């Protein structure tokens, strides 16, 4: 009996051991991969990561400088699953990182099974050291890429910014986001027992394409400074300057005042502040006023309906149907040439010129000058007007359009129009991108280089001489630059109530004041367009001309352009 009991015990022990071995075999050999995968699922986090974003370059005369790049920044996160005393961890982290412990404690309680909960971005070196010294389980430091704009607010309205999701917003960042963004990859983070970080690994991501802009850093900086300085003198709320090469269409500066710092774009966020991100040179429309007289003259000169010396008699007003149109200063100029119409900015003279053309021919020229379409510049958000009111065909609309009232366009459109005059009658495509760098190889962006002949070289030359007279004998003398011929025209127009956000018909007492010109006039290197919104001055000849003159002097000296005359 004694031996029988012993055998029974041995047999039971054997069965128990066999059962354990069988279970181990089942777990390891049969379902081993499954359980290893499940275990890893508790110890590893897979996160999709964006590829490194491409850089953006500006020109500094002949060399390239970084205007947008990437930097590595540290951030702190917690794994609530591995934290038993969440209140203590929240309190210690709040002291180290200077934030409310209650919010973190609530977030950890609501995400108690998660392995990732962001605590704070942009950790300083001092904060990083404090966290490391705490040595808390379930608290981790990692790094991420952030967009950096080395020049701060310089060209911010051209560049745009990148949001927290890594998406480009506004400007070049928004328009070219698809190629800047790069290829996405994966990041794997592994944890050991008690949430100890073992290692991290990344794979599959590729850097995006680099962009080279046409913007010259120094001309851009001077344009922005000029706007900022004169805003104090003339009291304008906002203003824009465009500098364009009339031969290539390359935009050398696109300045907007006030600007913002894309490194801290969050400080400007909010529905009431979104305008700060918009580039008003292409994202708002305005009535150009008397600067538009140059386009009216171009059409009539090209059609052979007038010459610079054609005369008419100004009586101070003209009646169209039951509407009376007067000169802006209510003066009567008597017999005047077409050149004098531009010099003295005579509204009735512009109406006379338009009247030499049929309405259809005049409309056709506006279309040829690109008034009814976008310029197609490679930046996001360009606005334009179809000018439906003008197209209704009312007699008075053609008359007022001749001197730039009741006709709407963006500032780049009229810059391009003056570029046609400067470029011997040929239209070019405005552009902001010069080339890309893909895989280390520089690749120029090739546009359609076919330049449409809008007006004849003779008409362009005659009009250039007329516009030179404006800066030498007319109201725009303060736009002239000693040693050079400057061609240009002022524009002053009342701002409609609707453009001021008011539900009201008609025009306010506030004005848009502009000057568009080019130099050296007979071999132009640049077109400059200056537009000021609601300045305290009465006309553009008291405001915008001074900004043009200062910037033109700077560019002529910057490029060491030889004077044309003594």
C-alpha positions in Angstrom: 0.0 0.0 0.0 2.8 2.3 0.9 4.5 1.8 -2.5 1.2 2.1 -4.3 0.6 5.5 -2.8 4.1 6.6 -3.8 3.5 5.5 -7.4 0.2 7.4 -7.5 1.9 10.5 -6.2 4.7 10.1 -8.8 2.1 9.6 -11.5 0.2 12.7 -10.5 3.4 14.8 -10.4 4.3 13.4 -13.9 0.8 14.3 -15.3 1.1 17.8 -13.8 4.6 18.3 -15.3 3.4 17.0 -18.6 0.5 19.4 -18.7 2.8 22.3 -18.0 5.2 21.2 -20.7 2.4 20.8 -23.2 1.1 24.3 -22.4 4.5 25.8 -22.8 4.9 24.0 -26.1 1.5 25.3 -27.2 2.4 28.9 -26.2 5.8 28.9 -27.8 5.7 26.6 -30.7 2.0 26.8 -31.8 1.0 30.4 -30.9 4.5 31.8 -30.1 4.4 34.4 -32.9 1.0 35.6 -31.8 2.0 36.1 -28.2 5.3 37.7 -29.1 3.3 40.1 -31.4 0.9 40.8 -28.6 3.7 41.5 -26.2 5.4 43.8 -28.6 2.1 45.6 -29.0 2.3 46.7 -25.4 6.0 47.7 -25.7 6.2 49.5 -29.1 4.6 52.6 -30.6 4.5 53.1 -34.4 4.1 56.7 -35.5 3.8 58.1 -39.0 6.4 60.8 -39.5 6.7 63.4 -42.3 9.8 63.5 -44.4 12.2 66.4 -43.8 10.8 69.5 -45.4 12.7 71.1 -48.3 14.6 74.4 -47.7 13.7 77.7 -49.3 16.4 80.0 -50.5 16.5 83.7 -51.4 19.1 85.6 -53.4 21.7 87.8 -51.8 22.8 89.4 -55.1 24.6 86.4 -56.7 24.6 84.0 -53.8 21.9 82.0 -52.1 20.9 82.3 -48.5 18.5 80.2 -46.4 15.1 81.8 -45.8 13.3 78.7 -44.5 14.9 75.5 -43.1 14.4 72.9 -40.3 15.7 72.5 -36.8 15.5 69.8 -34.2 13.6 70.7 -31.1 12.9 68.6 -27.9 9.6 67.8 -26.5 8.3 66.0 -23.4 5.6 63.3 -23.3 4.3 60.7 -20.9 3.1 57.2 -21.1 0.1 57.2 -18.6 0.0 53.4 -18.7 3.3 53.1 -17.0 2.6 55.8 -14.3 1.0 54.6 -11.1 1.1 57.9 -9.1 -0.2 60.2 -11.7 -0.8 63.1 -9.3 2.8 63.1 -8.2 4.2 63.0 -11.7 1.9 65.8 -12.8 3.0 68.0 -9.9 6.7 67.4 -10.5 6.4 68.0 -14.2 4.4 71.2 -13.7 7.2 72.6 -11.5 9.9 71.6 -14.0 8.0 72.9 -17.1 6.0 75.8 -15.6 2.4 74.8 -16.3 -0.8 73.8 -14.5 -0.6 70.3 -12.9 -4.4 69.9 -12.9 -4.7 69.9 -16.7 -2.0 67.2 -17.1 -3.5 65.1 -14.3 -6.9 65.2 -16.0 -5.4 64.3 -19.3 -3.5 61.4 -17.9 -6.6 60.1 -16.1 -8.6 60.3 -19.3 -5.9 58.5 -21.3 -4.7 56.1 -18.6 -4.0 53.2 -21.0 -2.1 55.3 -23.6 1.6 55.1 -24.2 1.9 58.6 -25.6 0.5 61.9 -24.3 2.2 65.2 -25.3 3.2 67.4 -22.4 5.2 70.3 -23.9 6.9 71.2 -27.1 10.1 73.3 -27.5 11.8 72.2 -24.2 14.7 74.3 -23.3 18.1 72.9 -22.3 17.4 73.9 -18.7 14.0 72.2 -18.7 15.4 69.1 -20.3 18.0 68.8 -17.5 15.3 69.2 -14.8 13.3 66.3 -16.3 16.4 64.1 -16.6 17.3 64.8 -13.0 13.7 63.8 -11.9 14.2 60.3 -13.4 10.5 59.5 -13.5 9.2 56.3 -15.0 6.8 56.9 -17.9 8.2 60.4 -18.6 10.2 60.8 -21.8 12.1 63.3 -24.0 12.2 63.1 -27.7 12.9 65.4 -30.7 11.0 66.6 -33.7 11.6 68.9 -36.6 10.4 72.5 -36.6 10.4 75.1 -39.3 12.9 77.9 -38.8 12.9 81.2 -40.6 16.4 82.7 -40.0 15.4 86.2 -41.1 12.3 86.5 -39.0 9.5 88.5 -40.6 11.5 89.2 -43.8 9.5 88.2 -46.8 7.0 86.5 -44.5 4.1 87.2 -46.9 6.1 85.5 -49.7 7.2 82.5 -47.6 4.0 81.8 -45.6 4.5 79.3 -42.7 4.2 75.7 -41.7 1.6 74.8 -39.1 1.9 72.2 -36.2 0.6 69.5 -38.6 3.5 70.1 -40.9 1.4 71.6 -43.7 2.4 74.7 -45.6 0.1 77.7 -45.2 0.0 80.8 -47.4 2.8 82.0 -49.7 5.4 79.6 -51.2 5.0 77.2 -48.2 1.3 76.7 -49.1 1.5 76.9 -52.9 4.4 74.4 -53.1 3.6 72.3 -50.1 3.3 69.1 -52.2 7.0 69.1 -53.3 8.4 70.7 -50.2 6.8 68.2 -47.8 8.9 65.2 -48.8 7.9 61.5 -48.3 6.4 60.1 -45.1 8.0 57.3 -43.1 7.6 55.6 -39.8 9.1 55.9 -36.3 9.2 52.9 -33.9 9.7 53.4 -30.2 10.3 50.4 -28.0 9.8 50.1 -24.2 11.0 47.6 -21.7 9.6 46.6 -18.3 8.0 49.4 -16.3 8.0 51.7 -19.3 11.8 52.0 -19.6 12.7 53.4 -23.1 14.8 50.8 -25.0 15.3 52.4 -28.4 13.8 54.3 -31.3 14.1 53.7 -35.0 12.9 55.5 -38.2 12.6 54.4 -41.8 11.2 55.3 -45.2 11.1 59.1 -45.0 12.7 61.3 -47.7 13.5 65.0 -47.8 11.4 67.3 -49.9 12.5 69.4 -52.8 14.4 72.7 -52.1 13.0 75.9 -53.6 15.1 78.9 -54.9 13.0 82.0 -55.0 13.5 85.0 -57.3 13.4 87.4 -54.3 16.5 89.3 -53.6 16.9 89.5 -49.8 18.4 93.0 -49.8 15.9 94.6 -52.1 13.1 92.9 -50.1 14.5 94.2 -46.9 14.8 97.7 -48.2 11.2 97.6 -49.6 9.9 96.5 -46.2 12.0 99.1 -44.3 10.7 101.8 -46.7 7.1 100.9 -46.0 7.7 100.8 -42.3 9.5 104.1 -42.2 7.0 106.0 -44.3 4.0 104.6 -42.5 4.9 106.9 -39.6 5.2 109.9 -42.0 2.1 109.3 -44.0 -0.1 107.4 -41.5 -1.2 104.6 -43.8 -2.7 101.5 -42.3 -1.1 99.1 -44.7 1.0 99.2 -47.9 2.6 97.0 -50.5 5.6 97.2 -52.8 6.4 95.0 -55.8 9.7 95.1 -57.6 9.7 93.1 -60.9 12.2 92.6 -63.7 10.2 93.6 -66.8 12.3 91.4 -69.1 12.0 88.1 -67.2 9.0 88.6 -65.0 11.1 87.7 -61.9 9.7 89.3 -58.8 12.6 90.7 -56.9 10.6 92.0 -53.9 7.0 91.5 -52.7 6.7 93.5 -49.5 3.6 93.9 -47.4 3.2 96.1 -44.4 2.5 95.2 -41.6 4.2 91.8 -41.7 4.4 88.9 -39.3 7.1 86.6 -37.9 6.5 83.1 -39.3 8.5 81.6 -36.4 5.7 82.8 -34.1 2.7 82.7 -36.4 0.5 81.4 -33.5 0.7 84.8 -31.9 -1.2 86.2 -34.9 -3.9 83.4 -35.1 -7.6 84.1 -34.9 -10.4 85.0 -37.3 -9.9 88.7 -36.7 -6.1 88.6 -37.5 -6.1 86.3 -40.5 -5.4 89.3 -42.8 -1.9 89.5 -41.5 -1.1 86.3 -43.3 -2.4 87.5 -46.7 -0.2 89.2 -49.2 -2.3 92.1 -50.2 -0.3 92.7 -53.3 -2.0 89.7 -54.9 -4.8 88.8 -52.4 -6.7 92.0 -52.5 -8.1 94.1 -55.4 -8.3 97.9 -55.7 -9.2 100.6 -58.1 -5.9 101.9 -59.5 -7.0 105.4 -60.2 -5.0 107.6 -62.6 -2.2 105.1 -63.0 -4.6 103.3 -65.3 -4.5 106.3 -67.7 -1.3 104.7 -69.0 -3.2 101.7 -70.2 -5.9 103.8 -71.9 -3.1 105.8 -73.7 -1.4 102.6 -74.7 -4.5 101.3 -76.5 -5.1 104.5 -78.4 -1.4 104.9 -79.3 -1.3 101.4 -80.6 -4.5 101.9 -82.6 -3.1 105.1 -84.2 -5.9 107.1 -82.8 -3.7 109.6 -81.0 0.0 110.7 -80.8 1.7 112.2 -77.8 1.1 115.7 -79.3 -2.6 115.2 -80.1 -4.6 118.0 -78.5 -8.1 118.5 -77.1 -9.9 121.3 -75.2 -10.4 120.6 -71.5 -13.5 122.5 -70.1 -13.1 121.0 -66.7 -15.9 118.5 -67.0 -17.6 116.1 -69.4 -21.2 114.9 -69.3 -21.9 111.2 -70.0 -25.7 110.6 -70.3 -26.8 112.3 -67.0 -23.5 111.9 -65.2 -20.9 114.7 -64.9 -17.2 113.8 -64.7 -14.8 116.4 -63.5 -11.0 116.6 -63.0 -9.9 115.5 -59.5 -8.9 119.0 -58.6 -11.8 120.7 -60.4 -9.3 122.7 -62.6 -9.8 123.7 -66.2 -6.7 123.1 -68.3 -7.9 124.3 -71.7 -6.0 123.1 -74.8 -3.8 120.1 -73.7 -1.7 117.5 -75.4 -1.9 113.8 -74.6 1.4 114.1 -72.8 0.0 116.9 -70.7 -3.0 114.8 -69.9 -0.6 112.4 -68.1 1.5 115.2 -66.6 -1.4 116.9 -65.0 -3.5 113.7 -64.6 -6.5 115.2 -66.4 -9.6 112.9 -66.1 -11.5 114.5 -69.0 -8.4 113.9 -71.2 -8.5 110.2 -70.4 -12.3 110.2 -71.3 -11.4 111.9 -74.6 -8.8 109.2 -75.4 -11.1 106.4 -74.6 -13.8 108.0 -76.8 -11.4 107.7 -79.8 -11.8 103.9 -79.5 -15.0 101.8 -79.8 -16.1 100.3 -76.5 -15.3 96.8 -77.9 -11.7 97.8 -78.9 -11.1 99.4 -75.5 -12.4 96.3 -73.7 -10.2 94.1 -76.0 -7.1 96.0 -74.9 -8.0 95.7 -71.2 -8.3 92.0 -71.8 -4.9 91.9 -73.7 -3.3 93.7 -70.7 -4.6 91.0 -68.4 -7.1 93.1 -66.5 -9.7 90.4 -66.4 -7.5 87.4 -65.4 -5.0 86.3 -62.8 -1.4 86.9 -63.5 -0.8 83.2 -62.6 2.1 83.9 -60.2 3.2 80.8 -58.4 1.9 81.8 -55.0 -1.3 80.8 -53.3 -4.5 82.8 -53.1 -4.2 85.3 -56.0 -7.4 87.3 -56.4 -8.7 89.1 -59.4 -11.9 90.7 -60.6 -14.0 89.8 -63.6 -15.1 93.5 -63.5 -18.7 92.5 -64.2 -20.0 96.0 -63.5 -17.7 97.5 -66.2 -18.8 94.7 -68.6 -22.5 95.7 -68.3 -21.7 98.1 -71.1 -23.0 101.4 -69.6 -21.5 104.4 -71.3 -20.4 106.0 -68.0 -18.5 102.8 -67.0 -16.2 103.1 -70.0 -15.6 106.8 -69.2 -14.7 106.3 -65.6 -12.6 103.2 -66.4 -10.4 105.3 -68.6 -9.0 107.0 -65.5 -9.0 103.9 -63.3 -12.3 104.3 -61.4 -14.8 101.4 -61.3 -12.2 99.0 -62.6 -10.6 96.5 -60.2 -7.3 94.7 -60.2 -4.6 93.5 -57.9 -1.3 95.3 -57.6 0.6 92.7 -59.5 -1.7 93.0 -62.5 -0.9 96.7 -62.9 2.8 96.0 -62.3 2.7 93.5 -65.2 0.8 96.1 -67.3 3.6 98.7 -66.8 6.1 95.9 -67.4 4.5 95.6 -70.9 5.3 99.3 -71.6 8.9 98.8 -70.2 9.5 95.6 -72.2 8.8 97.2 -75.6 5.2 96.1 -75.7 5.7 92.5 -74.7 4.0 90.7 -71.8 5.9 88.4 -69.4 4.7 85.9 -66.9 5.4 87.1 -63.3 7.2 84.5 -61.3 8.5 83.9 -57.8 10.3 80.5 -58.2 13.6 80.5 -60.0 14.6 76.8 -59.6 14.4 73.7 -57.4 17.0 71.5 -55.9 16.0 67.8 -56.1 18.3 65.1 -54.9 21.2 67.6 -54.9 20.6 68.6 -58.5 19.6 72.2 -59.3 16.8 72.3 -61.9 15.6 75.6 -63.3 11.8 76.1 -63.5 11.2 76.7 -67.2 8.1 78.8 -68.1 6.6 79.4 -71.5 9.1 82.0 -72.7 6.8 83.1 -75.5 6.2 86.8 -74.9 3.0 88.1 -76.4 3.3 91.4 -78.2 0.5 93.5 -76.6 1.4 96.8 -78.2 4.0 97.8 -80.8 7.5 98.8 -79.8 6.8 102.2 -81.2 3.7 102.7 -79.1 5.6 101.5 -76.0 8.4 104.0 -76.8 6.1 106.9 -77.3 4.3 106.1 -74.0 7.6 105.7 -72.2 8.5 109.3 -73.2 5.1 110.5 -72.1 5.6 108.9 -68.7 9.1 110.4 -68.4 7.5 113.8 -68.8 5.2 112.9 -65.8 8.2 112.6 -63.5 10.1 115.6 -65.0 7.4 118.2 -65.7 4.2 116.8 -64.1 2.9 116.0 -60.6 5.3 113.2 -60.0 8.6 115.1 -59.9 9.4 113.7 -56.5 9.6 110.2 -58.1 12.6 111.3 -60.3 16.1 110.1 -59.6 19.1 112.3 -60.5 21.1 110.9 -63.4 18.4 108.6 -64.7 15.2 108.8 -66.7 12.3 107.5 -64.8 8.9 106.7 -66.4 5.8 106.4 -64.2 2.4 107.5 -63.1 0.6 108.2 -59.9 -2.9 106.9 -59.0 -5.3 108.2 -56.3 -8.7 106.6 -55.9 -11.4 106.7 -53.3 -12.0 103.5 -51.5 -15.6 102.1 -51.8 -17.4 101.5 -48.5 -17.7 97.8 -49.5 -13.9 97.5 -49.5 -13.9 98.8 -45.9 -16.2 96.0 -44.9 -19.3 98.3 -44.8 -22.7 97.4 -46.2 -23.1 100.6 -48.0 -23.0 101.8 -51.6 -20.7 104.5 -52.8 -17.2 105.8 -52.0 -15.6 106.8 -48.7 -13.2 109.7 -48.1 -10.4 107.3 -47.7 -8.1 106.7 -50.6 -5.7 104.2 -52.2 -2.6 106.0 -53.3 -0.1 104.5 -55.7 2.8 105.1 -58.0 4.0 102.6 -60.7 7.2 103.3 -62.6 10.3 101.8 -64.2 14.0 102.8 -64.6 16.2 103.4 -66.3 13.4 104.3 -68.6 15.1 103.4 -72.0 16.7 100.2 -70.8 14.6 99.2 -67.7 16.0 96.9 -65.1 13.0 97.0 -62.8 9.4 98.1 -62.4 8.3 99.3 -58.9 4.7 99.4 -57.8 3.9 101.2 -54.5 0.4 101.2 -53.1 -0.6 102.7 -49.8 -4.0 102.0 -48.1 -5.7 105.0 -46.4 -2.8 107.4 -46.0 -3.4 110.7 -44.4 -2.1 112.6 -47.4 -4.4 113.9 -50.1 -2.9 112.4 -53.2 -0.2 109.9 -54.3 2.0 112.8 -55.5 2.3 113.6 -51.8 3.1 110.1 -50.6 3.8 107.1 -52.9 6.2 108.9 -55.1 8.7 109.3 -52.2 8.7 105.6 -51.5 9.3 104.9 -55.2 12.2 107.4 -55.3 13.9 106.0 -52.3 13.7 102.4 -53.4 14.6 103.2 -57.0 17.8 105.1 -55.8 18.7 102.1 -53.7 18.3 99.5 -56.5 20.2 101.6 -59.0 23.1 101.9 -56.6 22.8 98.3 -55.4 23.2 97.0 -59.0 25.7 99.8 -59.9 23.7 100.8 -62.9 25.6 103.5 -64.9 23.7 106.8 -65.0 22.0 107.8 -68.3 22.7 111.5 -68.0 24.5 114.1 -65.9 
